[in-house]
Amino acid sequence: DSWVAGCEAQGVAPLALLASAPQSAWSINMGTPPIDAIADYARMAALRYQDRVLLWQSGNEVDTFSAGLCWGFDEYQGELAGRIHRAVEDAILSVSPRSIVIAPSVQSIWLTGHGLQTLAGMVRGYGGLPRHVAVHVYTDGGRTEQDISKALHRTWGALESAGKTGDAGVQLWATEVGVTGFSGLSDQAQGRWLRAALRACSAGAVSHFLHYNFDHGSQAG
């Protein structure tokens, strides 16, 4: 409640990430999570924050092992993520029809091999390509606008391989944009990088740019 109130006080629209909540439903030790329980949690959360929280995301970094769904990366795990997203989306929209529910994020640097398999599984589990897809755009060391553009093109290419983005009217949300392999960047360097990222995301048909990260943990909205 205090987090939502704090966002309201600053005039910021919060995006609520439901990954790992409730913990009892998402526990790695439980194997396949009870999708109904996760959907019920999402529905109750949407009811509690109706008209105060209209942006929701059903998972985090579905194509990595260490974050978000935490069950590993392959087509089965991706399909499970897609089924969860469908259930969460239906649950939230049933009580808050003005809400936007964003699919679990994928990482641009992982969109080869197992990452593509996971994405294909998510599309199959959801029953198509979700309308709203989140991406974490990391350049794997490069810090120029061209490096960012390449990462975005890789993301769109992966989505095109999983479903026709143009026909589906997919909106891409850059919920994390950052540089790997660099730390301790000065404020000026971060500002230059942020401007380059904004230009690249605008040119890359990204609908929404939310924040950027650097390895040493600095963030800005």
C-alpha positions in Angstrom: 0.0 0.0 0.0 2.8 2.4 0.9 4.5 1.7 -2.4 1.4 2.5 -4.4 0.8 5.6 -2.3 4.3 6.8 -2.9 4.0 6.4 -6.6 0.7 8.4 -6.5 2.4 11.2 -4.5 5.1 11.5 -7.2 2.6 11.3 -10.1 4.0 8.0 -11.2 1.9 5.2 -12.6 3.1 2.0 -10.9 3.6 -1.3 -12.8 2.9 -4.3 -10.5 5.0 -7.4 -11.1 3.3 -10.6 -9.9 6.3 -12.9 -10.2 7.0 -14.9 -7.1 3.8 -13.7 -5.4 2.2 -15.4 -3.6 5.4 -17.2 -2.6 3.5 -20.4 -1.6 2.2 -20.7 -5.2 5.5 -19.9 -7.0 7.9 -21.9 -4.8 10.5 -23.8 -6.8 10.2 -26.7 -4.4 6.6 -27.3 -5.4 7.2 -28.1 -9.0 4.4 -27.0 -11.3 2.6 -24.1 -9.5 -1.1 -24.1 -9.0 -2.2 -21.7 -11.8 -5.7 -21.2 -10.2 -4.1 -19.9 -7.0 -1.9 -17.4 -8.9 -4.9 -16.2 -10.9 -6.9 -15.8 -7.7 -4.1 -13.8 -6.2 -3.9 -11.6 -9.3 -7.7 -11.0 -9.2 -7.6 -10.0 -5.5 -4.7 -7.7 -6.2 -6.5 -6.0 -9.0 -9.6 -5.6 -6.9 -7.6 -4.1 -4.0 -5.9 -1.5 -6.3 -8.6 -1.0 -8.8 -8.1 2.4 -10.6 -4.9 2.9 -8.7 -2.8 0.2 -10.5 -3.6 -0.3 -14.1 -0.3 -1.8 -15.3 0.5 -5.4 -14.4 3.1 -8.0 -15.5 2.7 -11.7 -14.9 6.4 -12.8 -14.7 10.0 -11.8 -15.0 12.7 -13.0 -17.4 11.0 -16.2 -18.4 14.1 -17.1 -20.5 16.6 -17.1 -17.6 17.1 -19.7 -14.9 18.0 -17.3 -12.1 15.0 -14.9 -12.2 11.3 -14.8 -12.5 9.7 -18.2 -12.9 12.8 -20.0 -11.5 12.0 -23.4 -13.1 14.6 -23.4 -15.8 14.5 -22.5 -19.5 13.0 -24.7 -22.1 9.8 -25.0 -24.1 7.9 -26.7 -21.2 8.7 -23.9 -18.8 7.8 -21.3 -21.5 4.5 -23.0 -22.1 3.8 -22.9 -18.4 4.6 -19.2 -18.3 2.2 -18.7 -21.2 -0.6 -20.5 -19.4 0.0 -18.5 -16.3 -0.1 -15.3 -18.3 -3.4 -16.2 -19.9 -4.9 -17.0 -16.5 -3.5 -13.8 -14.8 -4.6 -11.6 -17.7 -8.1 -13.1 -17.7 -8.4 -12.7 -13.9 -7.2 -9.1 -13.8 -9.3 -7.9 -16.8 -12.4 -9.6 -15.3 -12.4 -7.0 -12.4 -10.3 -4.2 -14.0 -11.1 -4.0 -17.7 -9.0 -0.8 -18.1 -5.8 -2.6 -17.0 -2.9 -3.6 -19.2 -1.4 -7.0 -18.5 2.1 -7.5 -19.9 3.6 -10.9 -20.6 6.7 -12.1 -18.7 9.8 -10.3 -19.9 12.5 -11.9 -22.1 16.1 -10.9 -22.2 17.5 -9.7 -25.5 20.9 -11.3 -24.9 19.3 -14.7 -24.3 17.2 -14.8 -27.4 19.1 -17.6 -29.0 19.0 -21.4 -28.4 17.1 -22.0 -25.1 15.7 -18.5 -25.0 14.0 -19.0 -28.3 12.7 -22.3 -27.2 11.3 -20.8 -24.0 9.7 -17.9 -26.0 8.1 -20.4 -28.5 6.7 -22.4 -25.5 5.3 -19.2 -24.0 3.5 -18.4 -27.2 2.1 -21.9 -27.4 0.9 -21.9 -23.8 -0.7 -18.5 -24.2 -2.4 -19.5 -27.5 -0.6 -16.9 -29.6 1.6 -13.9 -29.2 0.5 -11.7 -26.3 -0.5 -8.1 -27.2 1.9 -6.7 -24.6 5.4 -8.1 -24.4 8.2 -6.9 -22.0 11.8 -7.1 -22.9 15.0 -6.5 -21.0 17.4 -4.9 -23.6 21.0 -5.5 -22.6 23.7 -4.9 -25.1 26.3 -7.5 -23.9 29.0 -4.8 -23.5 28.3 -2.3 -26.2 27.3 1.2 -25.2 26.3 2.9 -28.5 23.0 3.5 -30.1 23.9 1.0 -32.8 24.5 -1.7 -30.1 21.1 -1.0 -28.6 19.4 -1.1 -32.0 21.0 -4.6 -32.7 19.6 -5.9 -29.4 16.1 -4.5 -30.3 16.3 -6.1 -33.8 17.2 -9.4 -32.2 14.1 -9.1 -29.9 11.8 -8.3 -32.8 13.3 -11.1 -34.9 12.6 -13.6 -32.1 9.1 -12.4 -31.7 8.5 -12.6 -35.4 9.7 -16.2 -35.4 7.2 -17.0 -32.7 4.2 -15.1 -34.2 3.4 -12.3 -36.6 3.9 -9.2 -34.6 2.5 -6.8 -37.2 -0.8 -8.8 -37.5 -1.1 -9.1 -33.8 -0.5 -5.4 -33.0 2.1 -6.3 -30.5 3.4 -3.6 -28.2 6.9 -3.9 -26.9 7.7 -2.6 -23.4 11.4 -2.0 -22.6 11.1 -2.6 -18.8 14.9 -2.8 -18.4 17.5 -1.3 -20.7 21.1 -1.4 -19.7 24.7 -2.3 -20.3 26.4 -5.5 -19.2 30.1 -5.5 -18.5 30.4 -1.9 -17.3 30.2 -0.5 -13.8 30.9 2.8 -12.2 29.7 4.9 -15.1 29.7 8.6 -14.4 26.4 10.5 -14.3 27.3 12.1 -17.6 28.0 8.8 -19.2 24.7 7.4 -17.9 22.9 10.4 -19.3 24.5 10.0 -22.7 23.7 6.3 -22.7 20.1 7.0 -21.7 19.6 9.4 -24.6 21.0 6.9 -27.0 18.7 4.2 -25.6 15.7 6.4 -25.9 16.5 7.2 -29.6 17.1 3.5 -30.3 13.9 2.4 -28.6 11.9 5.1 -30.5 13.3 4.0 -33.8 12.8 0.3 -32.9 9.0 0.7 -32.4 9.2 0.2 -28.7 5.9 1.5 -27.2 7.1 2.1 -23.7 10.5 2.7 -22.1 10.4 2.4 -18.4 13.8 2.4 -16.9 17.5 1.5 -17.4 20.0 -0.4 -15.3 23.7 -0.6 -15.0 25.8 -3.4 -13.5 26.7 -1.5 -10.4 23.0 -1.1 -9.5 22.3 2.5 -10.4 18.8 3.1 -11.8 16.7 5.9 -13.1 13.1 6.1 -14.2 
